[in-house]
C-alpha cells in the first residue's frame, strides 16, 4: 500500500459503493460530486488499481473494488463501535449484548428465549430486528454478538457462523372468544370456514403449516398474512381471525382474552442462536447456550 494512502479517500469510495453511485454518495456526505470523484481517483492512484467502472449511467465495482469494499466494511464497522467502547471505558462497567432478532421469530417469545441473560447485573441489551440474511451479514462483520432465528444458518464456506438449537415448541391455534367456539367444532376442518391469519412465507414455520393443512385435508380460509407475529396476534385479538402460535406463549395470549382452539399436531416452531466463529465467546452467548443445552 502506498504511504500516501488516505482513509478519507477510502471513506468516500465506501460511500459510493454503498449508495450505488457518485450522486447519491455526494448527497449522503454533503459534498460535490466532483469532490467525490476526485477523492476516489486519488485512492485508485494510491492503490494502483481501478476500483470503479462505468455501468450505464452509474458505476459498478471492479474485482479490486470488491476486495477493497470488504476491507472497508470491516474498518468502518470497527469505527462505528468506537463511541460505545469509549462510553463503556469511562463509565461504570456494563455488559453489552447486541442481538439480532430475525423477523420470523415470534416477538412474544423473544423475552422468554433470552430469559437466562436478562437478569444479568449491569446488562446493556440491544435488540435489532431485521431480515434473516441481513442479520447474518451483520454477524459476520461482528456488528452483532448473536442472532436469534427460527432457522439455522445455511451452509456457506464464506460465512463463518454456527447455529445452536434453543428449543422446539409445538404450535396450537388461538382466537378471540367470538371465533374460538365456532372453530372448535369439527376442528381442524373448521379452518376452511373460519377466518384464518397466518405468518407470511418469510417465517420458516409457514412451510410446515402448509404441509399440515395438506395432511389434514384443509383449505384454510386465509384473510390475513403478517410478517410481524405480534401484529398477527394483535389482529387476532381484535377479532379478525384464528391463528397459530407456539404453545409456550399460551399464558400471554389467554391473559389478553384469546382462547385456545386446538393443537397443531406435528408442527413445531424451532429456534436457534447463531454465533460468529470466534476464539473468545461472549459470556452471555455462552450462558444462553448452556441454559438451552
C-alpha positions as CSV (number, residue, x, y, z in Angstrom):
1,X,0.0,0.0,0.0
2,X,1.3,3.5,-0.9
3,X,2.5,5.6,2.0
4,X,0.1,8.4,0.9
5,X,-3.0,6.2,1.5
6,X,-5.7,8.3,3.0
7,X,-8.7,7.0,5.0
8,X,-10.8,9.9,3.9
9,X,-10.5,8.8,0.3
10,X,-11.4,5.2,1.4
11,X,-14.5,6.6,3.2
12,X,-15.6,8.4,0.0
13,X,-15.1,5.2,-2.0
14,X,-17.0,3.2,0.6
15,X,-20.0,5.7,0.4
16,X,-20.1,5.4,-3.4
17,X,-20.1,1.6,-3.2
18,X,-22.8,1.6,-0.5
19,X,-25.0,4.2,-2.2
20,X,-24.5,2.7,-5.7
21,X,-23.4,5.9,-7.4
22,X,-21.4,9.1,-7.1
23,X,-24.5,11.4,-7.0
24,X,-26.2,9.5,-4.1
25,X,-22.8,9.3,-2.2
26,X,-22.3,13.1,-2.6
27,X,-25.8,13.7,-1.3
28,X,-25.2,11.4,1.7
29,X,-21.9,13.1,2.6
30,X,-23.0,16.6,1.7
31,X,-20.2,17.3,-0.8
32,X,-20.0,18.0,-4.5
33,X,-20.0,15.1,-7.0
34,X,-16.7,16.4,-8.3
35,X,-15.1,16.1,-4.9
36,X,-16.2,12.5,-4.5
37,X,-14.9,11.6,-8.0
38,X,-11.5,13.3,-7.3
39,X,-11.1,11.6,-3.9
40,X,-11.9,8.1,-5.4
41,X,-9.4,8.7,-8.2
42,X,-6.7,9.6,-5.6
43,X,-7.5,6.3,-3.8
44,X,-7.1,4.4,-7.1
45,X,-3.7,6.1,-7.7
46,X,-2.6,5.3,-4.2
47,X,-3.6,1.6,-4.5
48,X,-2.5,1.2,-8.1
49,X,-5.9,-0.3,-9.2
50,X,-9.1,0.9,-10.7
51,X,-11.9,0.4,-8.2
52,X,-14.9,1.6,-10.2
53,X,-16.1,1.0,-13.7
54,X,-18.9,2.5,-15.8
55,X,-22.3,0.7,-15.6
56,X,-24.8,2.6,-17.7
57,X,-25.4,5.9,-16.1
58,X,-24.0,4.7,-12.8
59,X,-20.8,2.8,-11.7
60,X,-20.0,-0.7,-10.6
61,X,-17.2,-2.2,-8.6
62,X,-14.2,-3.9,-10.3
63,X,-12.7,-7.0,-8.8
64,X,-10.2,-4.9,-7.0
65,X,-13.1,-2.6,-5.8
66,X,-14.9,-5.7,-4.4
67,X,-11.8,-6.6,-2.4
68,X,-11.4,-3.1,-1.1
69,X,-15.0,-2.8,-0.1
70,X,-14.8,-6.0,2.0
71,X,-11.9,-4.4,4.0
72,X,-13.6,-1.0,4.2
73,X,-16.7,-2.7,5.7
74,X,-14.6,-4.1,8.5
75,X,-12.7,-0.9,9.0
76,X,-15.8,1.3,9.3
77,X,-17.7,-1.3,11.3
78,X,-15.0,-1.0,13.9
79,X,-15.1,2.8,13.7
80,X,-18.8,2.8,14.4
81,X,-18.2,0.8,17.6
82,X,-15.6,3.3,19.0
83,X,-18.1,5.8,20.7
84,X,-19.8,2.9,22.5
85,X,-16.4,1.5,23.6
86,X,-15.3,4.9,24.9
87,X,-18.6,5.3,26.9
88,X,-18.1,1.8,28.4
89,X,-14.5,2.6,29.3
90,X,-15.3,5.8,31.0
91,X,-18.4,4.8,32.9
92,X,-19.5,2.1,35.3
93,X,-18.9,-1.4,33.9
94,X,-21.7,-2.5,31.6
95,X,-22.0,-5.9,29.9
96,X,-23.2,-5.0,26.4
97,X,-25.0,-7.7,24.5
98,X,-26.1,-7.0,20.9
99,X,-28.6,-9.5,19.5
100,X,-30.2,-9.6,16.0
101,X,-33.8,-10.8,16.1
102,X,-34.9,-12.4,12.8
103,X,-38.3,-11.1,11.6
104,X,-39.5,-14.7,11.6
105,X,-39.2,-15.1,15.4
106,X,-42.5,-14.6,17.3
107,X,-41.9,-11.5,19.4
108,X,-44.0,-12.9,22.2
109,X,-41.2,-15.5,22.7
110,X,-38.1,-13.3,22.5
111,X,-38.1,-12.4,26.1
112,X,-38.6,-16.0,27.2
113,X,-35.8,-17.2,24.9
114,X,-33.4,-14.6,26.3
115,X,-34.5,-15.0,29.9
116,X,-31.3,-16.7,31.0
117,X,-29.4,-13.5,30.5
118,X,-31.9,-10.6,31.1
119,X,-31.3,-10.7,34.9
120,X,-27.6,-10.0,34.5
121,X,-26.4,-7.1,36.6
122,X,-25.3,-4.0,34.5
123,X,-26.6,-5.6,31.3
124,X,-26.9,-3.3,28.3
125,X,-29.1,-5.3,25.9
126,X,-29.5,-4.1,22.3
127,X,-32.0,-5.9,20.1
128,X,-32.1,-5.2,16.3
129,X,-34.9,-6.7,14.2
130,X,-34.2,-7.3,10.5
131,X,-34.4,-9.9,7.7
132,X,-32.5,-13.1,8.3
133,X,-29.9,-12.7,5.6
134,X,-29.1,-9.2,6.6
135,X,-28.6,-10.2,10.2
136,X,-26.2,-13.0,9.2
137,X,-24.2,-10.4,7.2
138,X,-24.0,-8.1,10.3
139,X,-23.0,-11.1,12.4
140,X,-20.2,-12.0,10.1
141,X,-18.9,-8.4,10.3
142,X,-19.1,-8.6,14.1
143,X,-21.7,-5.9,14.4
144,X,-23.8,-8.4,16.4
145,X,-22.9,-10.8,19.2
146,X,-25.6,-13.3,18.2
147,X,-28.7,-13.8,16.0
148,X,-31.9,-15.3,17.3
149,X,-33.7,-17.0,14.4
150,X,-36.4,-19.6,13.5
151,X,-34.0,-21.4,11.2
152,X,-30.3,-22.4,11.2
153,X,-27.8,-20.5,9.1
154,X,-27.4,-22.1,5.6
155,X,-24.2,-23.9,4.8
156,X,-21.8,-21.4,3.3
157,X,-18.0,-21.7,3.4
158,X,-17.7,-17.9,3.2
159,X,-20.0,-17.3,6.1
160,X,-18.2,-18.4,9.3
161,X,-21.1,-18.7,11.7
162,X,-22.6,-21.7,13.5
163,X,-26.1,-22.5,14.8
164,X,-27.2,-23.8,18.1
165,X,-30.8,-25.1,18.7
166,X,-32.5,-23.3,21.6
167,X,-35.7,-25.4,21.6
168,X,-38.7,-26.7,19.8
169,X,-42.2,-25.7,20.7
170,X,-45.4,-27.2,19.4
171,X,-47.9,-24.9,17.8
172,X,-51.6,-24.5,18.7
173,X,-54.4,-22.5,17.3
174,X,-55.9,-19.5,19.2
175,X,-58.6,-17.0,18.6
176,X,-61.0,-14.5,20.2
177,X,-63.9,-16.0,22.1
178,X,-66.3,-14.9,19.2
179,X,-64.5,-17.2,16.8
180,X,-62.9,-19.9,19.1
181,X,-66.1,-21.7,20.0
182,X,-67.0,-22.0,16.3
183,X,-63.6,-23.1,15.3
184,X,-63.5,-25.9,17.9
185,X,-66.5,-27.6,16.3
186,X,-65.1,-30.1,13.7
187,X,-61.6,-28.8,14.2
188,X,-59.3,-28.6,12.1
189,X,-61.7,-28.9,9.1
190,X,-63.5,-25.8,10.6
191,X,-60.5,-23.8,9.5
192,X,-61.9,-24.0,5.9
193,X,-64.9,-21.9,7.1
194,X,-63.3,-19.8,9.9
195,X,-61.2,-16.7,9.1
196,X,-57.5,-17.7,9.5
197,X,-54.5,-15.5,10.0
198,X,-51.0,-16.8,9.1
199,X,-47.4,-15.7,9.1
200,X,-46.0,-14.8,5.7
201,X,-43.7,-17.2,3.8
202,X,-40.6,-15.5,5.3
203,X,-41.2,-17.4,8.5
204,X,-39.8,-20.9,8.4
205,X,-42.8,-22.3,10.1
206,X,-45.1,-21.3,7.3
207,X,-44.0,-24.2,5.1
208,X,-44.7,-26.6,7.9
209,X,-48.1,-25.2,8.4
210,X,-48.8,-25.6,4.7
211,X,-47.9,-29.3,4.9
212,X,-50.1,-29.7,8.0
213,X,-53.1,-28.2,6.0
214,X,-52.4,-30.7,3.2
215,X,-52.2,-33.7,5.7
216,X,-55.5,-32.6,7.3
217,X,-57.2,-32.0,4.0
218,X,-57.9,-28.4,5.0
219,X,-58.1,-25.5,2.5
220,X,-57.8,-22.6,5.1
221,X,-59.9,-19.5,4.8
222,X,-57.0,-17.1,4.9
223,X,-58.0,-13.5,5.5
224,X,-54.6,-12.1,6.5
225,X,-50.9,-12.7,6.4
226,X,-48.3,-10.9,8.6
227,X,-44.6,-10.7,8.7
228,X,-44.7,-9.5,12.4
229,X,-46.0,-12.1,14.7
230,X,-47.0,-9.6,17.4
231,X,-49.1,-7.8,14.7
232,X,-50.7,-11.1,13.7
233,X,-51.7,-11.7,17.4
234,X,-53.0,-8.1,17.7
235,X,-55.3,-8.5,14.7
236,X,-56.4,-11.9,16.0
237,X,-57.3,-10.4,19.4
238,X,-59.3,-7.7,17.6
239,X,-61.5,-10.4,16.1
240,X,-60.1,-10.8,12.6
241,X,-59.4,-14.5,12.7
242,X,-57.8,-17.5,14.5
243,X,-54.1,-18.0,14.2
244,X,-51.2,-20.4,15.1
245,X,-48.8,-19.6,17.9
246,X,-46.2,-21.6,19.9
247,X,-47.8,-23.3,23.0
248,X,-45.1,-21.5,25.1
249,X,-47.0,-18.2,24.5
250,X,-50.3,-19.6,25.7
251,X,-50.3,-17.8,29.1
252,X,-49.6,-14.4,27.4
253,X,-52.4,-15.0,24.8
254,X,-55.0,-16.1,27.3
255,X,-54.3,-13.1,29.5
256,X,-55.3,-11.0,26.6
257,X,-58.6,-12.7,26.2
258,X,-57.7,-15.2,23.5
259,X,-58.9,-18.8,23.7
260,X,-57.1,-22.0,22.6
261,X,-58.9,-23.7,19.7
262,X,-56.8,-26.8,19.3
263,X,-53.4,-28.4,18.8
264,X,-51.5,-28.1,15.5
265,X,-50.2,-31.6,16.0
266,X,-46.8,-32.3,14.4
267,X,-46.0,-28.7,13.7
268,X,-43.2,-27.2,15.7
269,X,-41.6,-23.8,15.8
270,X,-37.8,-24.2,16.1
271,X,-35.4,-21.5,17.4
272,X,-31.7,-21.1,17.0
273,X,-28.9,-18.9,18.4
274,X,-26.4,-18.2,15.6
275,X,-23.0,-17.0,16.6
276,X,-19.9,-15.9,14.7
277,X,-16.8,-18.2,14.7
278,X,-14.6,-16.6,17.3
279,X,-12.0,-18.0,19.7
280,X,-13.4,-16.0,22.6
281,X,-17.2,-16.5,23.0
282,X,-19.2,-13.6,24.5
283,X,-20.1,-14.7,28.1
284,X,-23.8,-14.2,27.6
285,X,-23.8,-16.2,24.4
286,X,-22.2,-19.0,26.4
287,X,-24.8,-18.6,29.2
288,X,-27.7,-18.9,26.7
289,X,-26.2,-22.0,25.1
290,X,-25.6,-23.6,28.5
291,X,-29.2,-22.8,29.6
292,X,-30.7,-24.3,26.5
293,X,-28.4,-27.3,26.3
